[in-house]
Amino acid sequence: MRPAEWRPALFLLCAADVLVTLDGTVVTVALPAIERDLGTAQSDLQWVVTAYTLTLGAFLLVGGRAGDLFGRRRVLIVGLVIFAVASAVAGLAHSTELLLSARAVQGLGAALAIPAALALLTTTYRQERQRQRALGYLSAAMDVGMVAGLILGGVLTATVGWPWCFFIVVPLGLLAAGLAPATLLESRDEDAPRLDVLGAVLVAAGFGTLAFGISRVEQLGAAVIPVSAVAVALLIGFVVLERRTAAPMLRPAIFRHRALTGSNLALIANAGGFGGMLFLATLYLQQVLGFSALETGLAFVPLAVSACAGGLAAPRIVSAAGPRRAAALSMIASAAAFVLLSRTPETNGYLTHLLPAFTVAGFSFAAAFVPLTSHGLSGVREGEKGLASGLLQTSTHLGGAIVLSILATTATGAAAFTTGSSTAFLIGAALLTLGALTAVRTLPPTDA
């Protein structure tokens, strides 16, 4: 496949992921305006984010398997349409209850679209170099979209109002869904067994309960322990069921592939580290340095530029160093940036600490994404590409949320934010180092 032939499909698949990624950050800046206009209680405001995270985390694995069974292009289109329609409802909402309901449906649409898009990317670009190049573009687009959401949210909220944080993705989502039939080939498992309904219910309930506990850890306090125990019990029940059923949704044997298992574990640290850096740096810029929401968004522009460069350079790095070294060295570089951030002073720390860390970590986080994702999809059956994509996305979103929760709780629980954030960044550096060691132990030295 020549570059001119795969660009439309690549652009569409990247756009689908960027829409969902952007939505996760664009609304954050708008929360104070939503609270004022809708009269949302302070205790309910977090649910604007949590409602989305809950259904996204709960249904990612189910969404990935649905693509294998019913067609990945079809599931992508359905997910994009659900996401766009729910976004329109969220923008039109005149009550907190309707907004939260729409956000939950948005998460469901995203859970269908994200694994399908990644699975389609891997089935469309079968040659290793083509696939890594496509993943490099995807990594750059997602990281830039996440940072752009902070900027866009501030601009839209300050000019035309918070509903446009939702309205802006509606035409883009519907356009992507409309172009998919002419741009993407259908891909599915023709010999797929029937859907494991009980397994789907258990895994969705387990991951949903886990996502709830993570997102509400500060409000739940000690009650997070029984909530987490329920989540673990449901997931254990899912594992037991999958080992006994004749047609499991998730074959336990899939975890025998070292590269797949190792990539998923390392992605938890990589995704959680990136999200943790955004969260902690945002609090530092606004609460310590006194930046406005728009100024904070603009302060992240160097991070977006660096991430874009890292995603585009990643295929060449992997080609030269091999996936094992590329992933491990990238994560070590991110850990070093976190050590620098742990020493950020209470005043004037942007130019001396945040800017250098953004320049390094933006590049290294994006560069690590490519070999981890590429080899996280290796060694699986042709009919399980969607399932493997769902696993990777669950590790990225839900596993990353666990790391983010640990870092955020550490930072905000201290008497002084700078003291707490210093400890949090050191914990993040340790987790990234463990991720690098995992990559060394599980990823191949070269692309065979």
RODO-2510 file (C-alpha; in nm, 4 decimals, decimal comma):
residues 448
     n   res          X          Y          Z
     1     m     0,0000     0,0000     0,0000
     2     r     0,1538     0,3316    -0,1100
     3     p     0,1484     0,6339     0,1274
     4     a    -0,1005     0,8190    -0,0926
     5     e    -0,3414     0,5260    -0,0610
     6     w    -0,3380     0,4907     0,3161
     7     r    -0,3478     0,8564     0,4147
     8     p    -0,7294     0,8952     0,4034
     9     a    -0,7831     0,5897     0,6247
    10     l    -0,5085     0,6975     0,8630
    11     f    -0,6483     1,0499     0,8861
    12     l    -0,9956     0,9158     0,9642
    13     l    -0,8761     0,6712     1,2307
    14     c    -0,6586     0,9366     1,3971
    15     a    -0,9477     1,1849     1,3868
    16     a    -1,1782     0,9347     1,5595
    17     d    -0,9339     0,8858     1,8468
    18     v    -0,8546     1,2570     1,8733
    19     l    -1,2242     1,3448     1,9089
    20     v    -1,2594     1,1105     2,2042
    21     t    -0,9274     1,2145     2,3602
    22     l    -1,0016     1,5850     2,3212
    23     d    -1,3389     1,5411     2,4912
    24     g    -1,1663     1,4115     2,8009
    25     t    -0,9817     1,7420     2,8599
    26     v    -1,1874     2,0125     2,6882
    27     v    -1,4658     1,9901     2,9471
    28     t    -1,2296     2,0192     3,2462
    29     v    -1,1747     2,3915     3,1985
    30     a    -1,5516     2,4455     3,1578
    31     l    -1,6522     2,2938     3,4940
    32     p    -1,6789     2,6258     3,6852
    33     a    -1,9042     2,7706     3,4115
    34     i    -2,1225     2,4576     3,4129
    35     e    -2,1559     2,4837     3,7912
    36     r    -2,2686     2,8463     3,7614
    37     d    -2,5119     2,8053     3,4692
    38     l    -2,6795     2,4785     3,5697
    39     g    -2,6590     2,5272     3,9433
    40     t    -2,4707     2,2005     3,9773
    41     a    -2,3783     2,1187     4,3347
    42     q    -2,0074     2,1175     4,4116
    43     s    -2,0292     1,7529     4,5141
    44     d    -2,1901     1,6608     4,1799
    45     l    -1,9550     1,8591     3,9573
    46     q    -1,6968     1,5826     3,9361
    47     w    -1,9651     1,3562     3,7885
    48     v    -1,9416     1,5580     3,4656
    49     v    -1,6046     1,3850     3,4246
    50     t    -1,6815     1,0686     3,6215
    51     a    -1,9964     0,9755     3,4265
    52     y    -1,7896     0,9688     3,1069
    53     t    -1,4979     0,7805     3,2637
    54     l    -1,7274     0,5242     3,4222
    55     t    -1,8917     0,3958     3,1045
    56     l    -1,5710     0,4335     2,9025
    57     g    -1,3750     0,2156     3,1432
    58     a    -1,6585    -0,0331     3,1843
    59     f    -1,7180    -0,1090     2,8158
    60     l    -1,3762    -0,0836     2,6460
    61     l    -1,3138    -0,4583     2,6522
    62     v    -1,6716    -0,5313     2,5465
    63     g    -1,6405    -0,2743     2,2683
    64     g    -1,3234    -0,4374     2,1407
    65     r    -1,4842    -0,7813     2,1321
    66     a    -1,7961    -0,6398     1,9647
    67     g    -1,5765    -0,5215     1,6772
    68     d    -1,4402    -0,8733     1,6280
    69     l    -1,7900    -1,0206     1,6275
    70     f    -1,9984    -0,7658     1,4374
    71     g    -1,7424    -0,5836     1,2244
    72     r    -1,4897    -0,3232     1,3377
    73     r    -1,5892    -0,0598     1,0834
    74     r    -1,9550    -0,1028     1,1747
    75     v    -1,8822    -0,0725     1,5480
    76     l    -1,6630     0,2333     1,4842
    77     i    -1,9467     0,4049     1,2965
    78     v    -2,2027     0,3171     1,5641
    79     g    -1,9681     0,4410     1,8361
    80     l    -1,8993     0,7714     1,6573
    81     v    -2,2701     0,8356     1,5968
    82     i    -2,3576     0,7603     1,9602
    83     f    -2,0736     0,9853     2,0741
    84     a    -2,1780     1,2732     1,8464
    85     v    -2,5488     1,2574     1,9324
    86     a    -2,4729     1,2387     2,3053
    87     s    -2,2378     1,5375     2,2684
    88     a    -2,5218     1,7395     2,1127
    89     v    -2,7528     1,6451     2,4000
    90     a    -2,4851     1,7433     2,6520
    91     g    -2,4483     2,0852     2,4901
    92     l    -2,8262     2,1385     2,4921
    93     a    -2,8705     2,0193     2,8509
    94     h    -3,0520     2,2591     3,0834
    95     s    -3,0240     2,0384     3,3901
    96     t    -2,7425     1,8586     3,5650
    97     e    -2,9243     1,5247     3,5396
    98     l    -2,9528     1,5435     3,1599
    99     l    -2,5912     1,6532     3,1235
   100     l    -2,4654     1,3628     3,3336
   101     s    -2,6812     1,1143     3,1419
   102     a    -2,5464     1,2451     2,8117
   103     r    -2,1900     1,2210     2,9404
   104     a    -2,2461     0,8559     3,0341
   105     v    -2,3732     0,7814     2,6815
   106     q    -2,0717     0,9657     2,5384
   107     g    -1,8495     0,7248     2,7306
   108     l    -2,0340     0,4270     2,5840
   109     g    -1,9881     0,5620     2,2304
   110     a    -1,6190     0,6196     2,2969
   111     a    -1,5795     0,2663     2,4361
   112     l    -1,7112     0,1289     2,1064
   113     a    -1,5138     0,3624     1,8794
   114     i    -1,1651     0,3594     2,0358
   115     p    -1,0862    -0,0169     2,0247
   116     a    -1,2443    -0,0461     1,6801
   117     a    -1,0267     0,2358     1,5444
   118     l    -0,7060     0,0820     1,6813
   119     a    -0,8003    -0,2652     1,5530
   120     l    -0,8772    -0,1230     1,2077
   121     l    -0,5420     0,0534     1,2062
   122     t    -0,3560    -0,2713     1,2727
   123     t    -0,5560    -0,4692     1,0169
   124     t    -0,5269    -0,1960     0,7518
   125     y    -0,1494    -0,1543     0,7903
   126     r    -0,0180    -0,5083     0,8128
   127     q     0,3474    -0,4393     0,7316
   128     e     0,5421    -0,3661     1,0510
   129     r     0,6964    -0,0421     0,9243
   130     q     0,3640     0,0871     0,7929
   131     r     0,1903    -0,0016     1,1188
   132     q     0,4523     0,1689     1,3330
   133     r     0,4411     0,4769     1,1159
   134     a     0,0626     0,4875     1,1475
   135     l     0,0883     0,4388     1,5254
   136     g     0,3386     0,7236     1,5367
   137     y     0,0869     0,9559     1,3729
   138     l    -0,1819     0,8280     1,6100
   139     s     0,0372     0,8877     1,9161
   140     a     0,1199     1,2411     1,8037
   141     a    -0,2425     1,3202     1,7247
   142     m    -0,3752     1,1860     2,0568
   143     d    -0,1213     1,3694     2,2723
   144     v    -0,1706     1,6938     2,0821
   145     g    -0,5477     1,6484     2,1052
   146     m    -0,5300     1,6012     2,4808
   147     v    -0,3304     1,9220     2,5291
   148     a    -0,5342     2,1095     2,2672
   149     g    -0,8458     2,0272     2,4673
   150     l    -0,7156     2,2363     2,7572
   151     i    -0,6577     2,5343     2,5281
   152     l    -0,9784     2,4913     2,3295
   153     g    -1,1873     2,4500     2,6435
   154     g    -1,0595     2,7788     2,7806
   155     v    -1,1164     2,9669     2,4550
   156     l    -1,4673     2,8303     2,3946
   157     t    -1,5824     2,8782     2,7519
   158     a    -1,4534     3,2363     2,7611
   159     t    -1,6040     3,3333     2,4225
   160     v    -1,9143     3,1404     2,3116
   161     g    -1,9898     2,9432     2,6290
   162     w    -1,9352     2,5944     2,7703
   163     p    -2,1991     2,4159     2,5524
   164     w    -1,9657     2,4607     2,2564
   165     c    -1,7129     2,2357     2,4276
   166     f    -1,9638     1,9621     2,3352
   167     f    -2,1094     2,1080     2,0150
   168     i    -1,7699     2,1325     1,8448
   169     v    -1,7273     1,7548     1,8205
   170     v    -2,0772     1,6867     1,6817
   171     p    -2,0192     1,7682     1,3111
   172     l    -1,6693     1,6204     1,3241
   173     g    -1,7940     1,2914     1,4714
   174     l    -2,0810     1,2616     1,2221
   175     l    -1,8474     1,3487     0,9331
   176     a    -1,6007     1,0790     1,0391
   177     a    -1,8842     0,8255     1,0653
   178     g    -2,0150     0,9247     0,7220
   179     l    -1,6730     0,8911     0,5561
   180     a    -1,5905     0,5541     0,7139
   181     p    -1,7752     0,3305     0,4609
   182     a    -1,5909     0,4869     0,1668
   183     t    -1,2527     0,5021     0,3426
   184     l    -1,2201     0,1850     0,5503
   185     l    -1,2595    -0,1818     0,4624
   186     e    -1,4755    -0,3916     0,6929
   187     s    -1,2851    -0,6277     0,9213
   188     r    -1,4297    -0,8967     1,1474
   189     d    -1,3904    -1,2558     1,2662
   190     e    -1,6023    -1,4641     1,0297
   191     d    -1,5822    -1,7706     1,2557
   192     a    -1,6555    -1,5869     1,5783
   193     p    -1,8555    -1,7777     1,8418
   194     r    -2,1665    -1,6326     1,9982
   195     l    -2,1278    -1,3411     2,2338
   196     d    -2,0396    -1,4392     2,5903
   197     v    -2,3195    -1,2330     2,7487
   198     l    -2,2499    -1,3271     3,1116
   199     g    -1,8788    -1,2604     3,0630
   200     a    -1,9579    -0,9210     2,9084
   201     v    -2,1810    -0,8325     3,2043
   202     l    -1,9203    -0,9366     3,4612
   203     v    -1,6294    -0,7552     3,2979
   204     a    -1,8329    -0,4384     3,2386
   205     a    -1,9592    -0,4393     3,5973
   206     g    -1,6115    -0,5102     3,7326
   207     f    -1,4319    -0,2413     3,5337
   208     g    -1,7215     0,0010     3,5884
   209     t    -1,7064    -0,0461     3,9656
   210     l    -1,3286    -0,0072     3,9551
   211     a    -1,3595     0,3135     3,7511
   212     f    -1,6150     0,4442     4,0016
   213     g    -1,3835     0,3778     4,2937
   214     i    -1,0873     0,5419     4,1200
   215     s    -1,2741     0,8543     4,0177
   216     r    -1,4399     0,9023     4,3595
   217     v    -1,1526     0,8024     4,5877
   218     e    -1,1436     1,1391     4,7684
   219     q    -1,5204     1,1408     4,8298
   220     l    -1,5403     0,7749     4,9295
   221     g    -1,2489     0,7809     5,1716
   222     a    -1,2218     0,4472     5,3512
   223     a    -1,5318     0,3253     5,1662
   224     v    -1,3160     0,2905     4,8551
   225     i    -1,1835    -0,0363     5,0029
   226     p    -1,5138    -0,2309     4,9877
   227     v    -1,5907    -0,0745     4,6483
   228     s    -1,2546    -0,1965     4,5180
   229     a    -1,3177    -0,5365     4,6752
   230     v    -1,6469    -0,5663     4,4850
   231     a    -1,4674    -0,4733     4,1613
   232     v    -1,1976    -0,7343     4,2218
   233     a    -1,4592    -0,9994     4,3055
   234     l    -1,6483    -0,9290     3,9822
   235     l    -1,3282    -0,9464     3,7756
   236     i    -1,2229    -1,2695     3,9463
   237     g    -1,5659    -1,4094     3,8646
   238     f    -1,5085    -1,3072     3,5027
   239     v    -1,1715    -1,4852     3,4929
   240     v    -1,3194    -1,8042     3,6447
   241     l    -1,6038    -1,7965     3,3933
   242     e    -1,3689    -1,7475     3,0984
   243     r    -1,1626    -2,0495     3,2033
   244     r    -1,4707    -2,2734     3,2082
   245     t    -1,6917    -2,1552     2,9237
   246     a    -1,6656    -2,3132     2,5796
   247     a    -1,6778    -1,9781     2,3984
   248     p    -1,5022    -1,7216     2,6202
   249     m    -1,5023    -1,3529     2,5386
   250     l    -1,1410    -1,3352     2,6546
   251     r    -0,9231    -1,6438     2,6232
   252     p    -0,6930    -1,6682     2,9277
   253     a    -0,4274    -1,8088     2,6949
   254     i    -0,3948    -1,4683     2,5300
   255     f    -0,1857    -1,3535     2,8269
   256     r     0,0776    -1,6165     2,7477
   257     h     0,2064    -1,3785     2,4811
   258     r     0,4848    -1,2018     2,6703
   259     a     0,4893    -0,8970     2,4463
   260     l     0,1136    -0,8442     2,4818
   261     t     0,1140    -0,8788     2,8615
   262     g     0,4279    -0,6699     2,9062
   263     s     0,3054    -0,3954     2,6767
   264     n    -0,0215    -0,3675     2,8664
   265     l     0,1594    -0,3378     3,1995
   266     a     0,4062    -0,0804     3,0678
   267     l     0,1251     0,1213     2,9068
   268     i    -0,0393     0,1605     3,2481
   269     a     0,2700     0,3459     3,3721
   270     n     0,3134     0,5409     3,0482
   271     a    -0,0486     0,6570     3,0260
   272     g    -0,0762     0,7241     3,3984
   273     g     0,2458     0,9214     3,3938
   274     f     0,1301     1,1436     3,1097
   275     g    -0,2090     1,2049     3,2692
   276     g    -0,0478     1,2639     3,6078
   277     m     0,1901     1,5202     3,4634
   278     l    -0,0991     1,7099     3,3031
   279     f    -0,3004     1,7056     3,6260
   280     l    -0,0210     1,8045     3,8638
   281     a     0,1229     2,0683     3,6316
   282     t    -0,2241     2,2200     3,5837
   283     l    -0,2691     2,2555     3,9610
   284     y     0,0796     2,4007     3,9991
   285     l     0,0277     2,6574     3,7243
   286     q    -0,3124     2,7702     3,8523
   287     q    -0,2882     2,7310     4,2295
   288     v     0,0796     2,8114     4,2862
   289     l     0,1750     3,0435     3,9998
   290     g    -0,1729     3,1959     3,9600
   291     f    -0,2144     3,1284     3,5855
   292     s    -0,5618     3,1655     3,4335
   293     a    -0,7286     2,8699     3,2581
   294     l    -0,6286     3,0052     2,9162
   295     e    -0,2724     3,0826     3,0265
   296     t    -0,2474     2,7305     3,1665
   297     g    -0,3581     2,5819     2,8362
   298     l    -0,1039     2,7892     2,6448
   299     a     0,1687     2,6817     2,8871
   300     f     0,1161     2,3248     2,7649
   301     v     0,1801     2,4133     2,3977
   302     p     0,5512     2,3073     2,4194
   303     l     0,4355     1,9714     2,5546
   304     a     0,2034     1,9271     2,2564
   305     v     0,4781     2,0199     2,0095
   306     s     0,7223     1,7814     2,1767
   307     a     0,4664     1,4991     2,1814
   308     c     0,3957     1,5510     1,8130
   309     a     0,7667     1,5282     1,7351
   310     g     0,8012     1,2147     1,9477
   311     g     0,5152     1,0371     1,7746
   312     l     0,6487     1,1192     1,4292
   313     a     1,0049     1,0168     1,5183
   314     a     0,9071     0,6956     1,6986
   315     p     0,9073     0,4623     1,3926
   316     r     1,2655     0,5635     1,3079
   317     i     1,3726     0,5205     1,6696
   318     v     1,2182     0,1729     1,6812
   319     s     1,3813     0,0842     1,3490
   320     a     1,7227     0,1942     1,4733
   321     a     1,7126     0,0756     1,8351
   322     g     1,4503    -0,1993     1,8291
   323     p     1,1199    -0,1997     2,0193
   324     r     1,2747    -0,3097     2,3502
   325     r     1,5321    -0,0302     2,3713
   326     a     1,2998     0,2295     2,2180
   327     a     1,0287     0,1692     2,4787
   328     a     1,2633     0,1307     2,7761
   329     l     1,4823     0,4334     2,7005
   330     s     1,1776     0,6491     2,6312
   331     m     1,0229     0,5589     2,9661
   332     i     1,3540     0,6191     3,1467
   333     a     1,3655     0,9647     2,9869
   334     s     1,0124     1,0307     3,1147
   335     a     1,1196     0,9164     3,4618
   336     a     1,4137     1,1588     3,4522
   337     a     1,1754     1,4421     3,3613
   338     f     0,9615     1,3468     3,6621
   339     v     1,2651     1,3659     3,8901
   340     l     1,3249     1,7193     3,7620
   341     l     0,9576     1,8069     3,8235
   342     s     0,9873     1,6765     4,1810
   343     r     1,2285     1,9646     4,2467
   344     t     1,0008     2,2390     4,1115
   345     p     1,0174     2,5472     4,3407
   346     e     0,7183     2,7379     4,4764
   347     t     0,7913     3,0399     4,2559
   348     n     0,9040     3,0864     3,8954
   349     g     0,9247     2,7155     3,8224
   350     y     0,7839     2,7154     3,4696
   351     l     1,0933     2,8147     3,2705
   352     t     1,3423     2,6298     3,4900
   353     h     1,1558     2,3028     3,5505
   354     l     0,8223     2,2606     3,3730
   355     l     0,9365     2,3740     3,0284
   356     p     1,2446     2,1434     3,0140
   357     a     1,0378     1,8540     3,1521
   358     f     0,7609     1,9147     2,8969
   359     t     1,0172     1,9203     2,6165
   360     v     1,1660     1,5855     2,7174
   361     a     0,8597     1,4013     2,8479
   362     g     0,6261     1,4997     2,5655
   363     f     0,8677     1,3404     2,3197
   364     s     0,9407     1,0331     2,5316
   365     f     0,5809     0,9527     2,6290
   366     a     0,4752     0,9609     2,2626
   367     a     0,7806     0,7637     2,1497
   368     a     0,7119     0,4857     2,4017
   369     f     0,3499     0,4544     2,2877
   370     v     0,4420     0,3216     1,9427
   371     p     0,6450     0,0063     2,0290
   372     l     0,4229    -0,0701     2,3305
   373     t     0,1045    -0,0527     2,1227
   374     s     0,2493    -0,2291     1,8204
   375     h     0,3720    -0,5270     2,0229
   376     g     0,0703    -0,5237     2,2498
   377     l    -0,1230    -0,6351     1,9431
   378     s     0,1262    -0,9014     1,8377
   379     g     0,0771    -1,2730     1,8728
   380     v    -0,3041    -1,2664     1,8819
   381     r    -0,5367    -1,4476     1,6453
   382     e    -0,6703    -1,2575     1,3461
   383     g    -1,0190    -1,2602     1,4927
   384     e    -0,9011    -1,1091     1,8233
   385     k    -0,7524    -0,7805     1,7033
   386     g    -1,0443    -0,5896     1,8482
   387     l    -1,0177    -0,7749     2,1769
   388     a    -0,6448    -0,7002     2,2006
   389     s    -0,7178    -0,3360     2,1166
   390     g    -0,9772    -0,3303     2,3945
   391     l    -0,7189    -0,4671     2,6372
   392     l    -0,4673    -0,1998     2,5397
   393     q    -0,7254     0,0751     2,5701
   394     t    -0,8379    -0,0576     2,9085
   395     s    -0,4755    -0,0500     3,0271
   396     t    -0,4342     0,2994     2,8859
   397     h    -0,7543     0,4559     3,0188
   398     l    -0,8448     0,2564     3,3277
   399     g    -0,4961     0,1488     3,4301
   400     g    -0,3693     0,4988     3,3629
   401     a    -0,6514     0,6350     3,5790
   402     i    -0,5318     0,4183     3,8695
   403     v    -0,1818     0,5668     3,8430
   404     l    -0,3279     0,9163     3,8102
   405     s    -0,5395     0,8574     4,1213
   406     i    -0,2323     0,7518     4,3193
   407     l    -0,0354     1,0577     4,2093
   408     a    -0,3264     1,2997     4,2604
   409     t    -0,4095     1,1645     4,6073
   410     t    -0,0444     1,1892     4,7102
   411     a    -0,0148     1,5476     4,5871
   412     t    -0,3417     1,6858     4,7230
   413     g    -0,3285     1,4980     5,0524
   414     a    -0,0150     1,6740     5,1731
   415     a    -0,0191     1,9892     5,3871
   416     a     0,1517     2,1849     5,1069
   417     f     0,0866     2,1115     4,7397
   418     t     0,4502     2,1543     4,6362
   419     t     0,5566     1,8998     4,8975
   420     g     0,2878     1,6535     4,7944
   421     s     0,3521     1,6981     4,4229
   422     s     0,7238     1,6399     4,4769
   423     t     0,6486     1,3029     4,6356
   424     a     0,3930     1,2241     4,3628
   425     f     0,6425     1,2930     4,0846
   426     l     0,8989     1,0657     4,2520
   427     i     0,6380     0,7883     4,2738
   428     g     0,5613     0,8470     3,9054
   429     a     0,9312     0,8223     3,8219
   430     a     0,9519     0,4889     4,0063
   431     l     0,6475     0,3514     3,8212
   432     l     0,7879     0,4614     3,4856
   433     t     1,1159     0,2888     3,5707
   434     l     0,9248    -0,0311     3,6505
   435     g     0,7479     0,0062     3,3169
   436     a     1,0839     0,0358     3,1429
   437     l     1,2083    -0,2805     3,3152
   438     t     0,8906    -0,4608     3,2097
   439     a     0,9540    -0,3586     2,8486
   440     v     1,3117    -0,4897     2,8724
   441     r     1,1875    -0,8259     2,9992
   442     t     0,8983    -0,8762     2,7567
   443     l     0,9472    -0,6888     2,4293
   444     p     1,1603    -0,8346     2,1485
   445     p     1,4977    -0,6723     2,0723
   446     t     1,4108    -0,6348     1,7047
   447     d     1,1014    -0,6304     1,4851
   448     a     1,0947    -0,9792     1,3408
***
